[in-house]
Amino acid sequence: MTILSSGEAPDRVALIDGIETRLELTSVKADGAEQIIEELLRIASQKHESYERRGIFRSRPIMLL
């Protein structure tokens, strides 16, 4: 993995196995596994919609770390 850039949205862009990938660094506070999954899905959906509106990474993956 090679970090290509650092910023606000996304937090990092990395080259992973030859694929430009956006990395979102976040913390999740939850009471249990089900709430963690729900929060991760909410964050991923929110990021996807935000990037889609701005035409960022239309065909690139996102990773939540």
C-alpha positions in Angstrom: 0.0 0.0 0.0 1.2 3.5 -0.9 -0.5 6.6 0.5 -1.0 9.0 -2.5 -2.6 11.9 -0.6 -4.0 13.1 2.8 -6.9 15.4 3.2 -10.4 16.0 4.6 -12.6 14.0 2.2 -11.4 11.4 1.9 -8.9 11.3 4.8 -6.4 9.4 2.7 -6.1 8.1 -0.9 -3.9 5.0 -1.2 -2.8 2.7 -4.0 -3.7 -0.8 -2.8 -2.8 -3.7 -5.2 -2.8 -1.2 -8.1 -6.3 0.2 -7.2 -6.7 3.8 -6.1 -8.7 3.5 -2.9 -10.2 6.1 -0.5 -9.6 5.6 3.2 -11.9 7.0 5.8 -10.5 7.1 9.4 -13.3 7.1 12.0 -14.2 5.9 15.4 -17.4 4.1 16.2 -19.0 4.2 19.6 -21.6 1.6 20.2 -23.0 -0.7 22.8 -22.7 -3.9 20.8 -21.8 -5.7 17.6 -25.2 -4.9 16.0 -24.9 -1.2 16.7 -21.3 -1.2 15.3 -22.5 -2.7 12.0 -25.4 -0.3 11.8 -23.1 2.7 12.4 -20.5 1.5 9.8 -23.3 1.0 7.2 -24.6 4.5 8.0 -21.1 6.1 7.7 -20.3 4.2 4.5 -23.6 5.2 2.9 -23.2 8.8 3.9 -19.7 8.9 2.4 -20.8 7.2 -0.8 -23.6 9.6 -1.3 -21.5 12.7 -0.6 -18.7 11.6 -3.0 -21.2 10.6 -5.6 -22.8 14.1 -5.6 -19.4 15.6 -6.1 -18.2 13.1 -8.7 -15.4 11.9 -6.5 -14.3 8.2 -6.9 -17.3 7.1 -8.9 -15.8 3.7 -9.5 -13.3 3.4 -6.7 -13.7 1.5 -3.4 -13.8 3.1 0.0 -12.5 1.6 3.2 -13.5 2.6 6.7 -10.8 2.2 9.2 
